């Protein structure tokens, strides 16, 4: 059942800006009182129109004052709510990110960003305002007949809740079953209009095909919408029968009443009836307000307590920086890992390889705490990754790395107090000095340049008490083979002794000098060892993959040939 109170939102608002919350609540009630006064004054003013002898400017002064005052108070209230929304945003988004850190790739951060953009806090106040408007409407009608006004209000509440229940049920049905027509129609529309599809659409002459498919699925959507509309109209008519009956009873009483001020009564009914809808139903706004409150409860929930295994005994570091103990992990009802056991020593240089879909990137997200093991235990320096990774010690390049939209120097430093000499030295080695020394504005960088900026950001990470973990997930996908080799020379050969380096890659030629190569296939570790040991097993997966790639890549046989990591397009240049 959808709630009409939102304790999570209230708690978060109080924690974010208590004074603004109090001011917003007071102003909301003040606006409701002024609206009540305005509705009463309208009915009184209409009554005066039937008495010409009482007509003068002074008689309408209260109405004029209320007509001017209501929008002013409403504007002030909107401003307060907007300021409260901004204060909540400053708390909510970081909280969502922290929660996501322990909750894998949940959509919480994206959901939070969406709701904040839609001014989620204002949804809560909108519901409150509609409730107060419904109360004001009842009071306006009650001045004529309290019992009948209560009956009409109760009928409005019942009708609103019946209508709302139908809407909630319909939404649940739509969310439980994927609307294939809608999904496909949206895809074909994107294919017809998005620049990312334009080249292939033009080259393969897909315009007519995509148009036909779009029209076909659009017709199915229209048929579904037509059916839903008919059903909604019927359900709304049934749900509103009690309200219609109560209003008819009220008007019958008015017609039979003696000495009734009919102009005043009719004007009161006209101004009160729209507000009664807020008693029981605010439509999709109420559903969204509930969803926002539920999302808030996820974002601000307390971090999970450490298990007794960690709290019972003091933490004693060992040389096993990363440990997987019988780890199981499922993604979308598909098993990725089952009973995975792995240990990576502090200072070890490791490559994780395997076919596409083997689970390599999932392993990286488990190490960094972005995903949480569903079975077993994962530790980083003896504690869960979410506990150890506090912003230092981790240099990470994800496949979908951040493209910082501002000054590239800021994108590398990220507020860290980095040594200018270290930044300059690394930028020279990566061939991005010309980017960092250019005009302080975002440029139209190639994918390779963006990737080098992300790599620089990772390699300049600060060392934690337990050292540094450099984790690179396909960090050279946009680089040519010469630039790739130079990067791995930089990362592997020049790493500090206590730097633990993990490289996830499908290009095997560049990681032959790591301490250990871990081969993953179908979520299992099928081979481990250095390059020489793995190549000795000619029937093993690693040897087969390496031999195949040898035939595809041109690799210099002279080990003394070194490739400098400059901005030259042939040697480390970007695509």
Secondary structure, 3 states (H helix, E strand, C coil): CCCCCCHHHHHHHHHHHHHHHHHHHHHHHHHHHHHHHHHHHHHHHHHHHCCHHHCCCHHHHHHHHHHHHHHHHHHHHHHHHHHHHHHHHHHHHHHHHHHHHCCCCCCHHHHHHHHHHCCHHHHHHHHHHHHHHHHHHHHHHHCCCHHHHHHHHHHHHHHHHHHHHHHHHHHHHHHHCCCHHHHHHHHHHHHHHCHHHHHHHHHCCCHHHHHHHHHHHHHHHHHHHHHHHHHHHHHHHHHCHHHHHHHHHHHHHHHHCCCCCHHHHHHHHHHHHHHHHHHHCCCHHHHHHHHHHHHHHHHCCCCCCCCHHHHCCCCCCCCEEEEEEEEEEEECCEEEEEEEEEEEECCCEEEEECCCCCCHHHHHHHHCCCCCCCEEEEEECCECHHHHCCCCCEEEECCCCCCCCCCHHHHHHCCCCCCHHHHHHHHHHHCCHHHHCCCCCCCCCCHHHHHHHHHHHHHCCCCECCEEEEEEECCCCCECHHHHHHHHHHHHHCCCCCEEEEEECCCHHHHCCCCEEEEEECCEEEEEECHHHHHHCCCCHHHHHHHHHHHHCCCCCCCCCCCCCCCCCCCCCEC
